[in-house]
Amino acid sequence: MVATSVKLEYDIKDIGLAPLGKQRIEWAGREMPVLKQVRERFSQEKPLAGIRLVACCHVTTETAHLAIALKSAGADAVLIASNPLSTQDDVAASLVVDYGIPVFAFKGEDTATYSRHVQIALDHRPQIIIDDGCDVVATLIQERQDQIKDLIGTTEETTTGIVRLQAMYRDGVLTFPAMNVNDADTKHFFDNRYGTGQSTLDGIIRATNILLAGKTIVVAGYGWCGKGTAMRARGMGANVVVTEIDPVRAIEAAMDGFRVLPMAEAATVGDIFITVTGNKHVIRAEHFAVMKDGAIVCNSGHFDIEIDLKALKSVTDEVKVVRNFTEEYRLSSGKSIIVIGEGRLVNLAAAEGHPSAVMDMSFANQALAAEYLVTHQGKLEPGIHSIPKEVDQEIARLKLQAMGIAIDTLTPAQMEYMNSWTSGT
């Protein structure tokens, strides 16, 4: 860990990893043309000049480009991790050394350190918070009420974080604007579906090196993350079972060709279990009891509460590390359950997270949402606000342009027809 005797300026694992981190950041940038264009404009216009900003994100090569864009916009930015196992230590080092961005994050930090970093971030007295899971905002409301007056607003990019913001609004404690980045079309249709789908399986394969073809993979939850995970698992040759609590999503999964079962039944047939619900204890003691010997469980939801590991440990005689980020729980019954990444985000605990091409759009949304909060300061009511459609459309247009894809435009006659009620059959 690195600190000064006067003030903790950054807290990372190894400053010497910076050269490797810079190389990897530059590689990721090859696939992030939209955020590059946003950063270039920000460098000229400085829309966040002097704004104190805290970003609580997974510290990856892709996040590095968001942090660089925010600094280019003139923001006085601090970056902390949004998950104890998601930080890429070489990236954290490069951001400090090569880009002058204070980072408080390292892979494997314990809960106390994670909480301390949140407090350090709030010591920055942020005017804008870019959150991933809503921990910084929740801590601000619960412990730093006096700082709310400084806040222009927050942006949130996860389903879990939006659920927490909605609960805050219902309870009357969300007294400032929050931008719902997660539900932007150019975020959840792509990041949640294609990003989570690919990176989740990437994490499982890196951690276990098992063949997915022919395995029965149980996907808990059929939101956009679940859809992507199920789709990619089927593409790898797995037999996919979906569990759901939402009847509409369950019908959708069935009509997409997946077998739909309650978890109590799925637990008896699954070889690999992936939770992507955003809820707690989706896999519980009664499910562990009926799983096959050697069943693999992992989580791709934001927090590590979807798998009830306390219940698993209560019936476990021994826990043994069998591969990097992979633990074998030897149960009292004699069988074993394999847990990947301590039940935390498997795509970041055991792999590198979403590919940069998809995070390009997500982080463009984050950067533009921060700009929107500043340019509309004093004009937005407290509560949750959607990304403006024109911003969403512009991000999609820039992405298509970078991909070399052209699309049609409406003719004058078509525009007239679409805006008229007098034209009939």
C-alpha positions, 0 to 999 in steps of 0.5 A: 500500500502507498501513502504519504505522511500528510495525506493518503493520495492513493491506495493501490497494490503495486505502483511498479505495475504501471507500465503493464497497466498502460499497455493494457489501457491503450489496447482497450482503447482500440475498441472504444471509439465512442468514448474517444470522441466524447473525450476529445470534445470534453478536452476542448469544452471542459464541461466538468471544469472544477467539479469534484467527482467521485467514481465508484466503479470496477477498476478495469482497462475500460473504466480507465478510459472513463476516468481519463475522459472525466479528467479531460473534461476538467473534473477533479476526480477520485476513483475507488473500486465498487467491488473488492475483487474487481480491481485490475492492479496494473490499471490502478497503478497506471492511472496514478502514474501515467494519468495523475488520477487518485485511485483507492483500490486493489484486488482482494481488499477486505470489507473494512478497506472497501468501506474506508475507501468509500469514506475517503471518496466522500472526504473529497466532498463530491458534487457528482457521484458516478456509482456502480451499485449505489454504495457511495450514495447510500453511505452519503445519505446514511452517514454524511447528511451534511454533504448532500447540499454539495451534491449536484447529482449521481449517475448509476449504471447497475440494475442493483443500484437502480433498485436501491435508488428506487427504494431511497425515493420511496422512503423520501431520502433521495433528495437530489437527481439521479441519472438512470444510466442502466436503463439507457438502451445503449447500456442494458441492451448491450452491456447487460446482455452481450457483455455479461453473457460473454464475460460470465462464461469467460470467468467460469472457463478461466477459473475451471477450464471445464468444457461447457458443451453438454453440461446443464447450466442453470441461469437464475434470473432472466433479465437482460443479464440472464438473457445474455448469459443463457444465450451464450451458454447455449451457444457453447453447447450447454443445456440451459435451464432458467429459473425465474420469479417473474411470470412474464420473463418465465414465459419469455425464457420458455419461448426462447427455447429454454427449460424453465424450472423452480430452483428446487428442481433445477438444483437436482439437475444442474452442473453449473449454476449462475445467479444474475438476479440482484436479489439475496439467497437465490441459492440456499441450503435446501438447494445445496443439499440436493445438488450433484457432487462437484456442482459449480456455483457462481454469481454474476449479479452485483453483490455477493449475497445471491449465493448463501455462502454462510449456509453452505459453510455451516454444512462444510467440513473443509474449504480448499483452494483448488485453482485460482479464484476457485474453492472446493467446499467439502460437505459433511455429507461427503460430496463437494460444491465448487464456488468461483470467486467467493460468490462475487462477480465471476466475470471480474473476480476470475476474468477481466469483465466486459469486453471494451467494445460494449463498455464503450457505450456504457461509459459514454452514457456515464460521461454524458450523464455527468455532463447532463447533471452539470449543464442542468444543475438546478433544473432537475427535480429530486428523483430518478431521471432517464438518459435523454433519448437524443443522447442514447440515439447519438451514442448508437449513431457514433457506434454504428459509424465506428463499426462502418454500418450505415442505416436508412433514414425516413423520407419526407413522406414517411415522416409526414405519415408517422406524424399524422393521424389523418392518413389511414389505410 
